[in-house]
Amino acid sequence: MKTKVIYLLSAAFLGGLVALGANNLFSENKSYSIEAHQKAQFASLPSFVSAADGNTNFTIAAAKTVPAVVHIKVTQEQQSDANYFDPFRDFFGEGYGGFNFGQRGPAVGSGSGVIISSDGYIVTNNHVVKGADKIEVVLNDRRSYKGKIIGVDPNTDLALIKIEATNLQFVTYGNSDDVKIGEWVLAVGNPFNLTSTVTAGIVSAKGRNINIIGENGSSSAFPIESFIQTDAAVNPGNSGGALVNTNGELIGINTAIASQTGTYAGYAFAVPVNLVKKVMDDLLEFGKVQRAFLGVQITEINSEVAKEKGLRSTSGVYVAKVNNESAAEAAGVKEGDVIISVADVAVNTTSELTEQVGRHRPGDKINIEVFRGEKKKTIAVILRGSDNTTAANKKEQINSETALGADFAELSAAEKKNFKINNGIKIQSIKAGKFAASGIRQSFIITRLNNKSVDAVADVDNIINGSENNMLTVEGFYPQNPGSRYIYSFNIK
């Protein structure tokens, strides 16, 4: 008995040393991988018995997931624009073009998010936080935090946000490649503002492309859709929530539903977690996604295509064209090749190939397997970016003072009271730059930039660097005429 006690004490002491060493390792070396954050912090989370015992049991998965799925409340501030200066309105009169210039209140929306590290990183959908002035993140235990956008990717409809908190329970990554059609899954989110809702279903398909990313004016140029399809009930408010397996591992981010009414009608779609991992790490390290391209135009193979091209099988995807000076051309891919796998993962559809390539960065070397005639061939490809290089494309930080040609100062409480406004900053001086070229003069009071409230000088840099298309819309007034509002819009670069 004594020997056993000594053994247990020694093991505990050794474990403490290992934990201390791991903590020092991760605190000294900044990691740009969410997965590294998960491994470093996992010891602080509760332990659960594995659900892989042959029995379907949703309680373990729910217990591991529900505390780590958050309610995201988004506010887009709006204000009366009845006095905005607009030469077209002054010429044509009120209501021209069908627009209403009356009073408007703040627009409020909500969705879900998944905590993916104990220090407050959260994955959600881009469409949940797009255009937000304020983001409130409410945890399962009703604690509330201010959310900050780290980066967004319209091409996958994903976003990474951060709250200032520690020791949070989070959902560990699973492997979406291992997900099988017919396996049980849980969807966890906040539909219709009903917090912490869990629904169950099965995976009904993989690699689905439903052509939803890029709709409604989205800025996605190269959308990636290779959704996991499930029949777990998902409704408005579930967007950004977790799709987990019966072990409580994250396998997808719930993003869309197939519906004629806007509510659940049988099928829901989630971004696979293996793609989520790559996007989150890119946003964490670079502030934008490092998108890789193979450089081919492909056709899915059916019986008709197989007959026309003289193919013996409908497996894989057919290379209809190899783009000039592309990664594929440099590697030796030929028109007429049939790609059957990318990075050791079988592909049979355009969406599957796009997803596999989209998991990599420019400069990554991957193997693709092709049939060329009757022969199978493995080709090593070094992927390239949209600029046809292998270099990382880090988001360029714009200095507002240099780009705009202005110095700013914050307003005092007395000034805000005098102007009857709740927020704003003033332009102290103007020099050559975008402001002067657009006609903005010294002393102008800026209340909003890109439809976001401005209350501190630091907000200017944050907003212009968060612009998806380099456009800047400036709203405000001159102190001499506070009753009239002006709008200026121009390209920052």
N, C-alpha and C positions, 0 to 999 in steps of 0.2 A: 504493500500500500504506500509506504514511504517512498519507494523507488518511483512509483507512478506519479506521486505529487511532485517530486523533483523534476521528473521528465516534463510534466505539464508546465511547471514554472519556467524551465529552460526554454521550452517551445514558445511560451508567451513572450519571454525576454527577446528571443531571436526574432520573433515576428514583429516586435516593437522596433527593433533596429532596422529591419527590412522596410517597414512602413516609413520610418523616419528618413531613411536613405532615399526612398522613392519620392517622398515629399520634397526633399531638398533638390533632387534631380529635376522635378517638374517646375519648381519655383525658380530655379536658376536658368533654365532653358525654356524660353517662350515657345509654346507649341502652336502651330497653325493647323492642327488636326483636332476636330471635335472628339474623335475616337480616343485620342491621347488624353483629353480631359476626362473622358468617361473612365478610362482605365486607372487614371491617377486618383479619382475620387470615389470609385465604386465601393471601397471599404467602408465608407460612411453611411451607406444605405442599408436598409433592413435586408435580412436574408430570407429567401423563399425556397421552399422545396420545389424541385423541378416538376413540371406538369407532364413531362414525357414519360408517363407510366402506362400508356395504352388506353387510358380513360379520358374522355372529353370532359375537362373541368375548366370552367371559365373564371372561377373565383380567384385563382392565383393570378391570372393575367390581369383581371380587373384591379386587384389589390396593388399590383405593381405599377399599373398605368394611370389609374384615375388621379392619384395625387400629383402626377407630373403633367397632366393636361390642363392648360390654363384657358381662362376666358379673356379674350382680347376685345376691348372696347375702343373704338376709333371715333374721334371727333374731327370734323373738317369745319373750321370756323368760317362762317359766312356773315356778311353784314349788309346793311342797306346800301344799295347802289343807286338810289334815286337821284343823287346829286353828282354822279360821276360825269366828268367831262367826256363827251363823245360827239364829235362833229356830225356823225351820221344821225344821231338821235336829235341833235339840235336842228338839223335840216329837215328831217322827215317827221319829227314829232314823237311823242311818247308811243311806245308799243310797236315801233317799226320792226319788221322782220319777225313778228310774232313773239318777241321777247317781252318779259314782264319786268319792269324796273321798280317793283314795289319792294317791301320789306322782306328779308329772308332771315331765317334763324340758322343755327348751326346744324349741319348734317351729321347724324350719328349712325354708326354701324357697328357690327360685332362679328366675331368669328372665334376660332379656337387656335391654340398653339401647343407645341409639345416642348417641354423642357428637355434639353439634350446634354446638359452639363450641370454640375452642382453649383457652379458660379454664375448661372443665370442666362446662358445662351438658349434661345428659343427659336425653333423653326415654325414657320407658318406659311400661308399662301401670300404671294405678292398682291393678289386682288383684295386681300383682307386689309392690308395696311397702305395701299396705294393712295396717295393724296392726303394722308393723315396729317393734321396739325398736332394732335395729341393722341398718344397711345397709352391706355391704361391696361395693365396686365393684372388680372385678379386670379390669385391662386385658389386651389381647391379648399384651403382652410380660410378663405376670405381675406387674406392679406392682399394689399393692393400696392402696385409699384408703377412708376413711370417707365414706359418702354422706349428704347432708342433703336432706330433702324441702323444696322451695321451694313447691310447691303441687300439688294434685290436682284432677281433674275426673271424678267418677263418671259424669257424663252422656255422656262420650266414652271413658271408661276410659283416660284418659291421666294422666301425672304428669310433673312436672319435678323433677329432682334435681340436686345440685351436688356436685362434688368440688373440693378445693383443689389444682389442678394447672394448669400452663401449657404452651403449645406442643404441645398434643395434636392429633393428626390427627382430623378430623371429617368427617362426611358432609354435603355441601351439599344444600340443598333442590332438588328438581325441581318439576314442575308436574303434579299429578295430573289436572287437566282435560285435559291433552294425552295422557294414557295411553290407548292403543287396545286394544280387545279383540283378543287374538291375539298381542300383542307379548311378547317374551321378558322375563322378570324373574328376579332372584335373591332368595332369602330367606337372610339371614345371622343366625345366632343360636347359642344354646348348648343344643340339645335333649339331654335326659337327662344334663346336665352334660358333654356332649361339646363342649368349647369351640371356637369359631371354625369352625362348620360352615356350608357353603355348599350350597344346593340350587337347582336351576333349574326353571323352568316357564313357563307363559304366563298372561297375564291372561285369565280365562275369563268374567268378568262385572264390571260396575260398579254402584254404587248398591244393593248388597244389604242387606236388612234381615232379620236372622235372630233378632231378639228375644232376644238374649243379655244385653245391658246392662240391669241392673235385676233380674236373677235373684240368688238366694242372698243376699237381704237387702241388696242394694246400696242406697245412699241416693240413687240417681239419680232425680230427679223428672221431668226432661224429656230422656230419652235421645235421642241422635243416632246413628243407625246408617245409614251409607251406604258400606258396606265395598267395597273392591276385592277381588274373589274371584280366587284363583289356584290352580293345581294344583301349584305348587312345594311340595315336602314340608315340612310344618311340624309339630312335635311339642311336647309339654310341655317347657318350658324356652326355647322360641322366643319366648314372649310378650314383647313389648317390643322385639323385634329389628327389623332393617331389611328392608324390601322396596325394592329398587333396580332401576333400569333398566340397560341395557347400557352406559350412560355412567357408572354408579356414582352416580347422583343418587338421593336419597331420594324415593320416591313414596308410601310408606306405612309404618305401624308394625304389624307382625304381632301380631294380638290373639286370634284364635279359630280353631278348627278345627271342621269338621262331622264328627262321629264318634259311633258307638255304643259305642266301646270306650275312648275317652280318648286314643287314638293316631291318627296320620294315616290317613285313609280316602279321600283323594282331593281334598279342597277345604280351603282355608285363607282367612282373611279379615283384611284390613289396613285400619286407619283411613287415609283418604287424606291426603296430606301437606299439602294446602291447608287442611284443617281443623286438622291438627296445628300448623301455623304460627300460626294465630290463637290457639289454646288456649295454646301456649307463651308467646306474647307477653303474653297476659292474665295468666297466672300470674306471669310475671317482673315485670310492672308493678304489678298489683293484688293478687296473692296469691290471686285467685279469678277464675273466668271471667265475663266480661261477656256474658251471654246476651241476644240480641235476639230479639224475636218480631214476626211479621207480624200475628197476631190473626185468623186465619181457620181454619175447619174445612173440610177438603178431602176429596175423594173421587177415587180413581184411576178413569180412564176406560177401560172396555172396551166391547165391542160392545153389551152390554145397557144400560149406562149411557148410551152415546151415543144409542141408540134412545129410551130413556125421556126424556132431556132434549132431544131434537131436535138433537143435535150432528152436524156433518158429518164429524168426524174423531175418532179416539181419542187424538190427541196432546194433551199437557198434562195439567193436573189441574183438576178441577172445584171451584169454590168453593161449598160447600153452605151455609155460614153465615159471616157477618162478625160478629165479636164486638163488642159495644157498647164505645164509647170506646177502640177499639183503633187501632193505627197504620194498619191497612188501611181502617177506617171513615173516619178523618181524611183519608186520601189519596183517598178516593172509589172504593175497590174495592166491587163490588156482588155480591150473591148471584147465581149463575148465570154469572159470569165464568169463563173458562177461562184459567188462568195457563200460559203457554208458555215463559217465561224469567224468571229472577231474576238481576239484575246481569249481564245479557248472556250468561248460561249457560242453555241449554235444560233444562227440567225436564219429566219425564213420570211421575214417581212421587212418593209422599209422602216417601220417604227422600231423593230428590234435592232436593226443595224444602227440606226441613228442613236438609240439609247446607248449601245455599247461603245460607239465612238465618242459620244458625248460624255462618257465617264472619264475621259482622259484629257490631258492638257497638251497644247502644242509642245513639241519636243519629245513627247513620250514615244517609245519604240514598242510597237505591238506586232503580234503575228496575226495575219489573216490567212485562212485556209480556203483555197479555191479549187474548183474543178476546171481544168482547161482541156476541153475535149474529153477524153477518157481518163486523163491522168489527174491525180490529186496533187496539189502543190501548196507548200507553205511559203508565204512571202512576208518578210520583215518590213514593216512600214514605219517611218518616222513621221508622225502627224504634224500638221502645220495649222496655223491660225488663219483667221479671215484675211490677214494681211500677207498670207503666204510665207510667213516666217515661223521659226520655232521658238521665238523669244516670248517671254511672259509679257502680257499686256496689262501692266498695273495701272489702275485708275489714276489719271493725272489730277493732282490737287491744284485747284485754281485759287490764286490769291485775289481776294475781292478788291483790295485797295489798288493793286496793279491793273487788274482786268477792267474794273469799272471806272477807275480814275477819280476816286472820291475818298474822303476821310469821314468817318461816322462818329457820332456821340450819342449816348443814351439820354433819354428825356427824364427830367426830374418829375417827381410826383405832382409838383405844382403845375408844371407845363402840361402834363396829361389832363389834369383837372381843368385847366384853362381851355384846352382844346376839346374837352369832353370826349376823350378817347381812353381806352384801357391799355393800349399798347402802341409802340412806335419808337423809331429812332430818327435822328436828324442828320442831314448832310452838313458837315462843318465847312468843307471846302471842296471845290471841283477843279480838276485839271484835265488834260487830254485823256480821253478814254471813252468807253461805251456810254456813260451817262451824258457827258457833254455832247457827244454825237447824236444822242437821242433827244436832246432838248431839255434834259433835266438840269435844273439850276440849283445853286447853293441855297441852303435853308429848307429845302424840300423835306417834308416829314414822310418817312416811309412807314406804312402800317402793315403792308403785306408784300411778300415776295413769293411768286409761284403759288399764289393762293394760300400761303401759310403765314400765320401771324408772326410779326417780328417785334421783339421787345428788348433784345440785347445785340450789341455789335457782333458778338460771336455767331449769332443766328445767320448773318449774311453769308459767311464762309460755308456754314453747314448746309444752307439751302442751295447755294449755287453749285456746290460739289455733289449735291444729291440730285441734281437735274438729270433726267434720263436722256434728254435730247439737246442739251446745251442751250435751251431757250430760257430766258428770264423775263418774267412779267412783274413789273414794279407798280404798286398801287400806293397812293397817298395824296397829300395836299400841301399847299403852301400856307405858311402862317398868316400871310396877309389876307387870305381868302379861305378860311377853314371850312366853309360850307360847300366848296366845290372839290370833287375828287377827280384825280387824274390817273390814267393807266398808260404805261409805256411797256412795249414788248420788243425784244430784240435777241439776237444770238450772242451768247457770251463770248464765243471764240471768234 
